[in-house]
Amino acid sequence: MREFPDCKGGCFRLISASGKNVAAEAVISGIYGICLENNVLKFMEDQVLYRDQPIQNEQFKPVAFQAEHRFYCEDGKLPENI
């Protein structure tokens, strides 16, 4: 993990599966830009799911998304149900 002046750098991971009738053969997930600012924990997440969405004739397409997550501190603590 790399560190930057105001944030942690992040981490990436790859999870792979093989076999028939597997919903996702590979998942790549990246979390980065982890910061605590004004009692808000925030970070970015990029995720790619390879062979996740069926389209036709037993063919699949990859799916990707980017998200920004924010968790707000209450009384100096993060909520327990995150």
Secondary structure, DSSP 8 states (H G I E B T S, - for coil): --B-SSSEEEEEEEEE--STT-S-SEEEEEEEEEEEETTEEEEEEEEEEEEEEEEETTEEEEEEEEEEEEEE-BTTB--TT-
